[in-house]
């Protein structure tokens, strides 16, 4: 390993530790849940860590499978514990948060392979949690939202309607440098460009498929929550929402002007975060109450 690689590895390790210290705050978990259970899901290269949350009065709510963000290189189910607990509480439903292998230790498409295994497990075990079999909601934030949207398309192309909804929180749409470079000096895009250059190199996937370049006709009804000027993916999310609507997909969009990218993790510190998660959860509940 070169000196540069050693330094880069040390910075990444420190970043991961710092994010866990900042975000994995037990006190930030939503209160009043009926159940929180640790689970191990068999993945293609070993067990995937998972955590199940169930709200009181979940009744016939579907199982929502959540994939955390972190640019494919950091974060885990602990850093996203608060998001998942608040979504479960607000939707009065069930959330299964699943971890996946990170880059650069695992190159793409290892992350897709992991979430594919997690979805198969969720379909097979939905009844174990009292959820309706054969129907899932996929959700995630940032890179996790990319994984959720990609998997929703794959599953619904094979089995139409199996993914009943997707919930995408400031989703990462692509890592294509040519697109990030177009307006890199506006709206924090330069930060996004730097991040995506690192992500692409870490994944070994400069050609990570863009969600703007695929047929979105199989996408399920979609909830998208995005931030304001401090969210560098905002312009791409608008293009993605427009593409979904052109494909005939029902899209409900929530915009939070003061929310930065990753801001929903800060429920311990931010009223905006808890309010946004409450509203997104209520949209999920309302959709399935129709």
N, C-alpha and C positions, 0 to 999 in steps of 0.2 A: 504494500500500500504506500502510495506517495505521500509526501508531506501535506500536499493540498487535500488529498482524500482523507488523511488522518484528521486534519483540522475541520473539514466539512462534517465528518462523522461525529466529532466531538460537539460541534455546534448543534447538529440535529438531536443528539442525545440530551443536551442541555435544554433545547427547546421543548422536547417531549416532557422532560421533568417539570419544566416551568409551567407548561399548560396543565399538567395534572395538578400541580399545586394550586394554580389559579382557579381551575374549573371543577375539579373533583371535590366538591364541597358538600358533604352529607346534609348539612343544614339547608341546602338549596332545594332538596327534593320536596315536591309537593306533598302536603299532608293529606290525611284522610283516605288513603288508598286501602283497598280491601286486601291486596296481596302484592308482595314483591318476592320473586323467586329467581335464584341463580340456576342457570341451565348450561349444559355443554352440548353443542351440536356437532355431530361428526362432519368434518370437512374433508376436502380432497388431500390435505396434508396435515391432518391432525384436528383435534377438537377446536371449534370456534366458541369463544366465550359469548354468552347471551344472558339477558336479564328480562324477566317477564313482569309486567306491571298490570294490575287489574283494578279498575275503579269500582267503588260501590255502585250497585245497580247496573252493571255492565249488560246484563240480560242477553239480548240477541246481537250485540255489537260484533262486527267482524274483527278479525285479528289484524292489527296494523304492524307490519314488520319494518323496523327502522334501521337505517344504516348511517352511521356517524360521518361527519365531515372531518376535515383536517388535511386536505390536499393530498390524500392517499399516503401521506408520510407520517402523520402523527394523529393523536387522539385515540379514544377507545370508548367502551361502554361506560366507563366511570366519568370521563370528561363530559359525556352527554347524558348523564343520569338525570339531571334536572329537566332537560328538554323532554325526555321521554316520560318522566313522571307527570309533568304538567300536561302533556298531550293526552295521557291516559285519563287524568282527572277531568280535564276540560271536555273531552269527548264522551266521558262516562263509558269508556271502553277498555280495550285490551291492547297493550303495546308490547311487542317483542323486539328488544334492542339487540342487534347482533354485531359482533366485531368481525373483522376480516384482516388478512395478512397485509402488512404495510410495505411500501417501497422505502428505500431501495433494496431491502432484504428480499422482497418478493417482487418480481417484475410482472408487468401486465402480460397476459390477462389473468394472473393469479387472483386478483381482487374479484373479477367477474366470476371465476370458478367458485370462489367462496360464497358469494351472495346467491349464486345459482343453487348451491347445496343447501343454503339456509332457507331459500324459498321452498325447495322440495320438502325439506323437513317440516316447515310450517304448514304446508298443505296436508301432510300426513298426520300432523299432530294437532290441528286446529280444534278438533272435538275434545281433546284432552283439556283444553282451556274453556270449553263451553261455547266456542265460536262456531259459526256455521261452516261446515266443510266445503271445500271447493271455491272459496271466495276469500281473497286477501286484499288488504290495502298495503301498498308499498310507499315508504316515505324516507326522507333523508334531508340533510342539509349539505350544501356546497358539493364536495366530491361525493358524499353519500347520496345526494339527490341525483347526481349523474348515474350512479350505480342503480338506484331505484328506477329511474326513468328507462334506462337501458334494459333492465330486467323486465319491467312491465311490458315493453314492446315485444321482447322475445317470448314471453309467456302467452300474451294475448294473441300473438300471431299463431301460436300452436293450439291454444285453447281459448277462443274468443270469450271475453267476459270473466275469465278466471281472476284477473286483477280488476277489482271493482272500482278502484280509485287510486290515484297517486297524489301524495302531498309533498311538494318540493319547496324547500326553504332556501332562498337565495341560491338556486342551483348553479353549479358549474356546467356550462354548456359545451365548452371545447377548450383545448389547450393549443390551438393553432396560432403560432407566433405571428403569421401574416395578418390575422384578424385583430390580434391584440395590439399590433403596432400601429394600426390605422389611427387611433385616437389616444395614444398612450399618455399624452400630457393632460388629458381631461378626466375629471371624475375619478381620480385615483387609479386610472387604467395602468399607469406605469408600474404601480405596485403589483397589480394583477399580472402584468406581462412578466415581471421578474419571477413571481411565484410560479407561473405556468411554465416558464423555461426550466425551472428547477424540477417541477413535477414531471414534465415530459422526459427529462434526462433520468430522473429517478425511476420512472416506470419503464424506461427503455421503449417508449411508445410515442415518438414524435407524431405519429399518425393516429393517435387515440381518436376513435371515430367521433366526429362532431354530431351533436344532436340536431344541428341545423341541416345536416346532409343525409338524413334518413327519412324513410316514409313513416309519418306519424299517424297514419290512419288507424292503427291498432291501439293507440294510446287510450287509456281509460279516462273518465272524468277526472279533472285535475284541479287541485288547489295549489296556487303559487303565492308565496309570501316573499317579498323582497324589500331591500333597504333603499336608502336615499343616496345622496352624493358620495358617501363614504363606503359604498358597496361597489367595487370595481366590476362586478358581473352584471350590473343593472342593465346596461345597453344590450347585452347578449340575451338576458332574460326577456326583454321586450320582444326581440326578434323571435325567440322561441315561443312565447305566448301567441304572437301573431301567426306563426307557422301552425301551431296547434289548432287555432281557430279556423284557419284556412282548410285544415284537414277535417273539420267538422267536430272537433273535440270540445266538450263543455268545459270551459275554464272559468274558475272563480279566482280573482286576483286580489291580494291584499298588499298595500304599499305602506311602508312605515318610514317617513322621510328622515327621521333622526336615527334610524337603525343602521349600524355599520355591519359589514360582512362578518359573520360569526357572532353577532351581538345577542342572538337568542340564547347563547350559553350563559349569559350573565344574569340569570334570574336572581342570584343572591345580591346583585348590586343594582339592577335596572328594572324600574317599573314598566318601561317599554317592552322589555323581553317577556315579562309575565303576562302583560296585556295582550301582546301579539299571539303568544301560545294559547291563551284562553280563547281568543277569537278564532284562531285556526281550528282548535279542538271543537268549538261550537259549530263551525262549518261542516266538519266531518260528521258530527252527531246529527245535524239537520239533514244532511244528504241521505243518511240511512233511515231517517224517520219519515221520509216521503212516502 
